[in-house]
Amino acid sequence: MNHEPKDKILSICADYGNQPDTLIEILHDVQVELGFLSTEALIQIADALNISRADIHGVVSFYDDFRREPTQGPTVKICRAEACQAVGGEDLAKHAKETAHTNIHDVYCLGNCALGPAVLIGDDLYGRVTPERLDALLKTKAAP
């Protein structure tokens, strides 16, 4: 690991007072900064907070939002709640998992029930998403 990510990780930890009870917030901020949580980053966080790597591993492996590897494209979250299922969410999820070359996650609710099926791509929420629209959105998000 070069010094720039290490310095950034230590700075993020310091922003939270190197307090172990802020681990989740620190992990989120480091992931935003680096794109994923590398082994080296987790070691740096453990050292800064004076906690074990096992403690950090337990948190990272428990929550689906944490990534240990770089992503191939944007993270896609597909709502699997009843309102979205009733208007094509199951077919959309099946299509996404079969065709999309990115990180697909099922989530219970995105809070966009009136416009289901709902999809969150990165930080952008979309409603009334069909398989065809999902493909078009992913092409747009992947464009340089």
N, C-alpha and C positions, 0 to 999 in steps of 0.2 A: 504494500500500500504506500503510495507516495504521501508526502506530508500534507498536501492540500486537503484530501478527504479526512485525514486524521485530525488536522486542526479544526475542520468544520464540525466533526463529530464531538470533539472536546468542547467546542464553543456551544454547541446545542445542549450538551449535558450541563455546562456551566450556566446557561440561560435558565435552567430549571433548578439551579442550586445544587447540582449533583445529588439530588434526592432520589432514593430508590422508589419512593411512592409515585414518582412522575415517569416511571419507566415506559408506560404505554405512550404517553405524549412524546417522549424522546424518540421512541421507535418510529412513530409516525413521521416526526420531523426529519429524522435521518433517512427514512425511506423516500420522502419527498425530495430531499436533497440529492441522494445518490441513485434513486430509481429502484433500489432493492436493498435488502439487509445482508451484506456479505458476512462471512465468518469473521473477517478482520474487523468489520464495524462492530459486531456483537462483542468481540473481545475488548475493543476500546471502550464500549459502553459499560461492560461489566467492571473493567478496571476503574473507570471514572466514578461509578456509583458504588464501588466496593461491594458488589454482589457476585454470586457465582454465575458462570456461563449456563449451568443447568437451570437456574431460575429464569434467565432470559430465554433459553430454548423453550421452556414450558409456556411462556407467554406467547412467543412467536409462533409456536406450533398450534396453540389453542385458537388463535384468531385467524380467520381466513384472509383478512385484508393484508396481512404481512407476506411479503414475497422474499424468498431466499435467492432467487435467480433473476437476472434481467429479463424483462418481458420482450416478446416479439412484436408487440403492438399495443394498442390501448387496452386497458382493462374494461371488459364489458360485463355489466351486471343486468341480469334479466329478472324482472319481477315474476315470482311464482305464486303470488297470492291469488285467492279465488276470483277476484274481479278481473284480473288479467288472464287467468286461465279460461274464464268464460268467453273471452273474445279473441282467442287464438294464441295465448301465451305458451301452451304446451307445444304447439307446432313450431312456434318461433324458437323456443329453447332447443328443440330437437334439431332444427335447421342450423342454428348457431353452432351447436356442438359438433355437427357433422361437417360443416363447411368453413367456419371461421378459423383463421390461423392466428389466434390471439388468446388472451386469457378470458375465459368465460366463467362467470360465477352466477349461481342461483341465489337470489335474495328473497326474503319473504315479502317485503313491501317497499316500494319506492315512493309511496305517498302520492301517486299520480293516477289513482283508481279510475277517475272519470275519463281518462285518455289511454286506457289499456289497449294492448299490452305495452307496458312501459319498459324502457331500457335506459341505463346509465352508461354512457361511453366516456371514460375518463371522468371529468367533472360535469359533463353535459347530459341533461335529462331530456329524453324524447318520448313522445306518446304516439299511440296508434301505429306502432311499428310492425310492419309486415316483414316476412323474410326478404323480400326484394328491397324494401327500404333499408333494412339492416345492412344488406350487402352494399348498397350505395353509400350509406353513412360510413361504413368501415373503409371503403375505398377513399372517401374524402378525408377521413382521419389519418389514413396511412400515407396520403400524398405529401410530398416534401414541401 
